[in-house]
Amino acid sequence: MFHLILFFIFPFALLSLQWVLYSKSVKFIKELELEFDIEKYLIYFTRAVFLYFLVAALVTLILRFDSGGSAIYKYVFFYPLIVWVISSFVISLFFIFRDLVLVLTKTFSRIINIQKDPKPKVDLVERRKFLKAGSLTSFGIVTLPLTTFSYAAIAAKSDPMIERVNIKLNSLQDSLNGLKIVQISDIHTNQFIGQKDVERVTELVNREEPDIVLITGDFVSNSPKYIPNCAAGLRNISAKYGVFGCLGNHDYYTNATEVRNQMEGIGINLLVNSSEKLEINGARLSIAGIDDLWVGKPDYSATLRDTDLSSLVILMSHNPDAFPSIARHDVDLTLSGHTHGGQIGLRLLGNHYSFVNLVTPYVMGEFSKGNSKLYVNRGIGTVGPPLRLNSPPEISVITLSNRDN
């Protein structure tokens, strides 16, 4: 049933939408009252754009959304198609709203004119100026979604932003002061994030010469065939005292056992309701990892059973919503991902807003509860459309320091 919807009903609906949108666009251009040559070439350009995206849609359907990693397919057909489809829906909403306003305006005008004396004279020149100004404004509004989502697609494929964070902890041992932890999360290896993309992340991580690397889940998105790509991309990742990770919900949706086997096969120590003790400069600390909050079986007692809570404890939890429960165990620092920083959001007056804010208070950045700290990483990849807006991919370079210093 799913394949029937995907390959028959959805393309038909999309094609119908494109035809309506094309017709509306041509009519819209004519309303601008441009010079004949400009209007003609603008209509030709519009036809070419719609034809291009029709070809892109056909290529994507033939390849069933998977080109085997072809860069030509991704950048010539697939990414532009995704941007166009999303923009089409937004532009369609604008046209619907515009038509509704016109219908209501005409209706009220008729009612008013019936109650009045014969129609007053209208200055046709002024009317044309008004309509042209309104049409040009509308043209700007129509092109805004395409520009915005194009920017969001480019942002999603850009190098991750290096976020340098200084986290102050209570009673941190002097020998651990300045400990450098690099965190990455939500790689989501799939048809958008390939082996070369992951290798680039590995290169950027290694360039920081970290003491510890922590990977907080969602190595892949939803298909086991991408697990080897992720493992190959992370093969050379390294840190002075080890590379550790935990599982995320998408690892379970894919195949958690295979994710764990392949990651451990390249030297990443995956911690699932377990911990590992380290000794650095004579000081003891524990790295712990808890199972995914949504689809795993998180066990806080088992995770912390072998840790020494009198020494530094750093816990990985893919989902930050586990933080209140973790904080009750006086864990010093929790590192999470999962939210993608909202992935698509708005920045207004210095604040960040996204739909993710409606479901969790822990969207991105640093949080505190009692003596416990949480840091939420924005992730590398994406879920759904490969777009990021006001939430760039992130590599966190976390330096620990003593609050008392």
N, C-alpha and C positions, 0 to 999 in steps of 0.2 A: 504493500500500500504506500509506504514511504517513497519508494522509487517511482511509483505511478505519479504521485504528487510532484516529485522533484523534476522528473523528465518530461511531463506532459502538461499538467495543469499550471504549474508555476511559470514555465516558459510562455504558455499561451497568455496568461494574465500579464506577464511582463511585456510581451509584444503588444498587447492591446493598450497598455499604459503608454508605451513609447509612441504608438500611433496617435493617440489622443494628445500627448504632450507635443509631438511634432506639429500637429495641426494647430494647436494653441499657440505654439511658438511662431509659426509663420504668420498667423493672424496678428499676433502681438507685434511682430516686426513691421507689418503694414500699418498698424496703428501709430507707429512712431512718426509717420509722414516725412520720411527721409527723402533725399534726392533719389531719382529713379535708379541710377547706377549703383549707389550705395545700398539701396534696398535690395536690388537684384543680387548683388554679390553676397550680401548678408544671408539671404535665403539660400543661395548655393552652399555657403559655408555651413548653415544649419543642416541642410540635407546631408552633406559630407560627414558631419559629426554623428548624426543618427545612423547613417550607413556604417560608419566605422564601428560603433558600439554594437550594431546588429551582427557584424562579422565576429567581433570579440565574443559575443554571447554564443554564437554557433560553435566557434572553436572551443570554448569552455565546456559546452555540453558534449561535444564529440569526445573531448579528452576526459570528461567526467570529473572536472575540477582538479585533475592531477596530471601534471606534465612530466613527472619523474625528475623534477628539479630544474627544468629548462628555464634559464634566465630570460630568454626571448619571450616565452609564453607569459612569464610572471609580469615583466615590465612593459611589454607591448600590448598584451591582451587582458590579463587577469586583474592586475591592480587598477588600471584605468576603468575596467568594467565595474569593479566593486564601487569605486568612487562615483561613477556615473549612476549606477542603480540607486544608491542611497540618496544622491543629489536629486534624482528624478522624483522620488517620493516627496522630498521636501518642496521641490519646485511645484509639484502637483498640488500640494496643500495650499501653496500661494495662489495658484490659479483658481482653485475652488473658492478660497476666501474672496478673491478679487471678483469672481463672477457673482458670488452671493451678494457682495456689496453693491455691484451694478444693478442686480435685479431689485434689491430693496430700494436703491436710490430712484430707479425708474418708477417703481410702484408708488412711492411716496410723492414723486413729482406729479404723477397723473392725478392722485387724490387732491393735491394742493391746487393743480390747474383747473380741475373741475369746479372747485369752489371759488375760483377767481374770475376776473374779467378776461377778455381775450389775451392771448399770450403777449407779453411785452417783447419789444425788439431785442434781439441778442447780437452783440458785437461778435461777428464770426471770427475776426482776427484774434481777439482776446480769447475766445473759446478754443481756437487752435493752439494758441500758446499754452493755455492751461492744460489741455489734453497732452500736448507734447512733453511738458514738464512732468506731468504725472506718469506718462509712459516711460520716460527716461529714468525716473526714480524707480519705477517697477522693474525696469531692466536691470538696474543695480541690485535690487533685492533678489531677482531671479538668479543672477550670476554668483551671488554671495555663497550659497550652499556648495556649488561646484568648487569655488576657490577654497572654502574652508575645509572641505573633505579631501581635496587634493593635498593641502598642507598637512592634514592629519595622516594621510597615507605615507607621505615623505617622512614625517616625524616618527612613525612606527618602525620604519626601516633604517633610521639613523643610528649611528653609534650610541650606545648607552651613555647617559650622563653620569659622570663620576661625582657622587655625593660624598663629601668628606664630613664626617659626623664625629663630634667629640662627646662621648657619653660618660658622665660622672657617676660613679658608684660609691656607695657607702663602704668605708673600711676596706677598700681595695688594697691588697698587699703591695708594698713599694716595688717589689721585683716584677709585678705585673703592670705597673704604671707605664703607659705608652704601648701596651699590647695592641697590635694592628690586626683587625679581623676584616676580611673582605666577604661581603654577603652578596650572593646573586639569588634570584628566585624566578619562578614561573617562566622558564625558558620556552615552554610550549613548542617544542620541535614539531613541525608539521609541514604542509605544503608551502607555507610562507616563510618559516624559519628553518633553514637547511643547515647542513653540516658546516658550510663555510661561515655562516652567520655565527654559529656556536664557537667555531675556531677563533673568530674575531673577538668574541667575549672572553675566551680563554686567554688570548694574547693580552687583552687589556687588564685582566685580573693579574696575570703573572708579572706584568709591568710594575705593579704596586708592591711586589715582593712581600706578600702578606705573611704574618705568623700563622694564621689559621684561615681557611676558607670554609664557609658554611653555605650550603645550597638548600634553600627552604621549600623544596617540593615543586610539583608540576614540571617534571623534566620534559614530558610530551603532552600533546593535546588529547588525542582520542584514537590513534591508530598504532598498533604494535609495529608496523613496518617502519615507523620513524624512530624507534628506540635505538637501532644501530647508528643512525645519523647523529643522534644526541651523544651517544657514547664515544663515537669517533671524534666529535667536536670537542669533547671534554677530556680526551685521553691525556693531553699534556698539561692539564691544570695542576698546579702544585702550590704547596705552602710549607713553611719551615716545620710546623708541628702537625701537619695533616689536613686532609680535605674530608669534610663530613657533610651529610645530607639527611633529609627526612622526606617522607612521601607526602604528596598532595592528592587532592580528590581526583584530578585528571589522570594521575598515575594509576589509580584504581580503575577509572573508567576504561583505561587502555589495557593494562595487564601489570599489576603491581609486582607480581613475582618476577616477571621478565625484566621490568625496570630495575628492580633491586639486583638481580643477578648480573645484568650488564654493567650497571654502575659500579658494583663491587668488583667486577672483573677488571676495571681500569683504575682501581685503587681508591675509589670514593667509599668511605665507611658510612653506610646508611644505618641510621639509628631509629628504630621503631619501638617505642616504649622501652628504651634502653639508654645507657649512658657509657661514656668512655672517660677514664681518668687520664689526665696529663700532668706532667711536672715541667714547669718552665722557670728557669732561673731559681730553682730550689723551692718554688711555690707550687702548691697543688691547685688544680682546678678540674671541673667536670664539664664535658660537653654532652648534652642530652638531646634526645629527639623523641617527640611524642607523635603517636599515630594521628591520621587526619580526623578532624572533628566531625566532618559530615559523613564520610563513608568508611572510615577506619574504626578501630576500637581503642580510643585513647584511654590509657590507664596511668593516671598521675602517680599513684603509689608505686607501681612497678617501674616507671620511668626514673623516679628519684630514689629508689630503694638503695642503690649502690653509690649514691652521691654523698659527699660530705658537705652538708649545708653550711658548715662553719667556714668553708673555703668558697672560692668563686664558682658559681654555677651559671652556665650559659645554656639555654634551652631553645631548641628549634621547634616551632609549631607552625605548620603551613598556614593554618587559619588563625588570624589574630583574635577571633572571638573567644578563643580558649584562655586569653590572658587573665581575666578575673579569677578563674579557677587556679591558674598557675601562680598568680600573685599570692593566693592564700597559703601557698607552700614556701613563701619567701625566696623564690628564685630571683637571683640578682638581675639577670638580663634575658629577655625573650626576644627572639628574632622571627619575624613572620613575613609572609607575602600575601598571595591569594587575591587581593583586591585590585591589583594593577594600578593602584592609585586612582581608581575611578575609571581609568582608560580614556574616557571622553568626558571632559568637564569644563566648567567655566571658572575664570578667576575674576572676582569682583571685590574691589576695596581690600585687596590683600588676602581674601579668603578664597578657598577652592570649593566648588560645589559640583556634585555629580549624583547620579541615581544611587551610587553605592553608599552615599551618606545616609540614605533612607533605611539601609539594612544593617549598618555597622558604624560605630563611632570611630573605628580604627581604620582609616582609609590609607593614610601614608604618614611617615615621619615618626617622631618620638612621643611616647606617652608614659605616664607614671601612675602607679597605684601603690600607696604605702612606700616601702623601700624597693619595690620592684620596678624595673624599666622595661619598656617594649619599644622595638623599632620595627616599622612596617616598610618593606621595600616595594617599589612600584613594579618590579618585574622586568623581564626582557621581552617576552612575546605578548601575544594578544589572544583573546577569545572572541569568536564571532568575526566581524569584519576587521581586517588588518589596519586599524586606524587608532591613532592616539592624538588626543587634543588636550593641551595643558597638563599632560601627564606623561612625560618622556620616559623611555626605558631607563633603568637605573642599575648601576653598580655601586653598592654602598661600601665605603672605606671607613670603618669604624675604629676610632682610637679610644681606648679605655683610660680613664684617669680617676684619681681619688677625689671624691667630693670635698674632703677635708683640706686638700692642697690649694 
